[in-house]
Amino acid sequence: MSISVFNLFKLGIGPSSSHTVGPMLAAHRFLSSVRAQHALADVGAIEIDLYGSLSATGKGHGTDGAVVAGLMGFLPETVDPECIRPNVERCVAEGRLLLADHHCVEFIWARDCRWHDGSLPFHPNGVTFTARRQTGALLYQQTYYSVGGGFVVDQHEADLGSGHEEHIELPYDFATAHQLLALTQAQRLSIAELMMANERMWRKEVDIREGLMAIWGSMRDCIEMGLHHQGVLPGGLNVKRRAMLFHKSLLRSTPKNVISTSMSAMDWVNLYALAVNEENAGGGRVVTAPTNGAAGIIPAVLMYFMEYSQEVGEQQVIDFLLTAAAIGILCKKNASISGAEVGCQGEVGSACAMAAAGLCAVLGGTPEQVENAAEIGLEHNLGLTCDPIGGLVQVPCIERNAIAAVKAINAAQLGLRGNGEHFVSLDKVIRTMRDTGRDMQDKYKETSTGGLAVHTVEC
């Protein structure tokens, strides 16, 4: 399985990569398959069946609206988030669905979008699309799984045990952190240099650099949007946005150019993470990093570095993101980045490890120190449950990103203070995350049936 940095960092919309971005992509893939068979004009009805976590928290995550938007022809990376709701509301009101902005069919929301209690065998995030002829006869049917971070596999790929990633022979392929470190030692490369060599198998280096800087630009834009939006987040919990007022307070009391070791630095890190995840919770444009639920951690830590370090520039951004992606690849290959599969340790824990690794690298850490920083970041998120109140990516998710961003900085500092030697390897921690997720009860894995989701009076 060959995973590119651009598989882990990609543009999407809130509030969830697993429950919004993935389902929209799945719906678009289904539509593309129908069109490839030249059968779009033969479609008389569309049925949507949501299973497992997609069903349990799908309404809070806007999964139903996302799949309908995907059937309309929208894609997460290009759609204007502001246009989704009016299009979906029109579909509900008129009882008609315009497939690919071209072919109209009857669509009765309460009848044709169905929510099921059970999960499909392969993954908790399952959705089945069915296209029928005017007569009611089956035209085409396919099941898809949103496996975390916006990654989608169909039933055939699931049966083969493969993902939807390209299978490319990489010059420095690695499946474990042990292999990654051995490669850096043998080739005398940093982790970022090794990742760049692999990325060149997909695209030219100039395009890689431009793409990564565009990703960073989108992260900064998301922070900026979060600092200027106010009001109440959608969903019914009446959670108020805090980032704008927090920002104004910091500007009055603690300018960003004060001593970087002061508590004010942590205030700014907290602010950046809150800003991103409030945008995500509001359905805005975000970068999956590696998921939407954990989208604020890497931007907050990278912004911290850019504002408090002496020498910053394009190369540091590229090295940070490439190094972080290497850790994300290890988490995805050997465990999961899906909250529905392993709990929030797979989302916030993975992002914390990635951010710690990226920061350690650009601060001059060796590959061994980088691996240690990542291990610390992930180790101290082990067992973290996913229990969003009301199925919304708001409480505890927004603050959780701020806490993990600060934790990532601390992990990088601890890594830099050592020589790379440590008792527990990153590989062992990733395997522990996988095993912990397997043992974790389903009610603590993005179903809103356990933890804070059921022990909060306000809900």
Secondary structure, DSSP 8 states (H G I E B T S, - for coil): ----HHHHSEEEESS-IIIIIHHHHHHHHHHHHHHHTT-GGG--EEEEEEEHHHHHSHHHHTHHHHHHHHHHT--TTTS-HHHHHHHHHHHHHHTEEEETTTEEEE--HHHHEEE-SS--SS-SEEEEEEEE-TTS-EEEEEEEEEEETTEEEEHHHHHHT--SS-----TT--SSHHHHHHHHHHHT--HHHHHHHHHTTTS-HHHHHHHHHHHHHHHHHHHHHHHH--SB-SSSS--B--HHHHHHHHHHH--TTS-TTSHHHHHHHHHHHHHHHHHHHTT-EEEESS-STTTTHHHHHHHHHHHH-SS--HHHHHHHHHHHHHHHHHHHHHS---HHHH-GGGTHHHHHHHHHHHHHHHTT--HHHHHHHHHHHHHTTTT--B--GGG-S-TTHHHHHHHHHHHHHHHHHHHHHS-S--SS-HHHHHHHHHHHHHHS-GGGBSSSSSGGGTS-TT-
